[in-house]
Structure formats: structure tokens, C-alpha cells
Amino acid sequence: MNIFVGNLPFSTTEADLRDLFSEYGTVDSAAVITDRETGRSRGFGFVELAADARAQDAIRDLDGAEVGGRNIKVNEARPRR
């Protein structure tokens, strides 16, 4: 399952996302989205977990959790249109 993670501190790295979600199972991928021109974080990212049931646990447990002084938004990623 692909999970959207928003309101991330701009200092968050892909390794930080992996660490945060690793207790919920195997992290297939973790990406922090960056600005194409500046290379700076845009404050959100995506995490893909292998087990859907554990991904639901991660969404429930981590939505609103504090990371680096900010309350993150965690939900199931919607496909691009």
C-alpha cells in the first residue's frame, strides 16, 4: 500500500521516513518529494509498505503524530489523475 505523509519538517530524509515506518513491516520504498529547481524538500513524501493490514495500522497510529516539532498527516495515497 502506498501512503502519503504530509506536513513533514523540511529536514526529513528518506532514511527518516524508513525508520518511522519500519516498525510496521517491510518498507518497500520511501521518498521525500523535492522541488525540481531548488532540490529542497516540499514537506511531503510517500512510503510503500508491503503488508496492507500493517499499513492501515501505520496510518491510524501515525496520523497527527509529532515529527520534528510538526504534526504529520498520514493517509492512503490517492492515484494521480
N, C-alpha and C positions, 0 to 999 in steps of 0.2 A: 504494500500500500504506500502511496506517495502522500507525504504530509507537508503542509505549508506551515512555516514558522515565521511569524511576523513580529515587528517591534523589537528586533534584535539590536543590542548595542553595536555600534559600528566597528568595534574592535573584535567582534566574534569571528572566529575562524572555522573552517570546515572541520578541523580536529575537535574544536569545542562542541560543535553540533553532534559529531560522532560520539563523543564522551557522554553528552547529555542523554542521548537516546540509546546508548549501548546496553543499559540495564533492562531494556525492553526487547532484547533479542539482537539478532544479526542486522547490522546496518549495511544495506546493500550499497547505498550511496548517500552522500551528504554534500550539499552545495550551498554556498553563500553567494547570492546574486550581487554582482558588482556593476557599477556604471561603466559603460563601454568606453567612454572617453577619459575618465579620470582614474578608473581602476579601483575607486573607493567602494566600500560596501553600500548597498542600497537599503540595508536594515531588514532584509528578509532572506529566507532561504527555503530549501526543500530537503527532506530526509526521506529515504525509501527504506522501509522495514520489510523483512521477508515474511513475517507472520502477521496476517491481518488482525487476528484477535489481540495480539500484543500491541499492535499499532493503535487500536481503539483504547487500550489501557494507557498508552503514552499520551494520546490526545486528552483523555479525561484527566490524567494526573498533572500534565504539564501546562495545560491551558491556564493562563493567568499567573504561572509561576514566575518568581523573580530571577532574572539572569542579568548580572552586571548592573543592578540598580533599575532595571526596566522590567515591567510585567509583559511577558511574551504572549503572543496569540498563537495558538496551535489548533489546526483543524485539518480535515481531509482536503487535499489539494483538488481543485476542480480542473478539468481539462481545459486547455486554451481553446478559444473559439476562433 
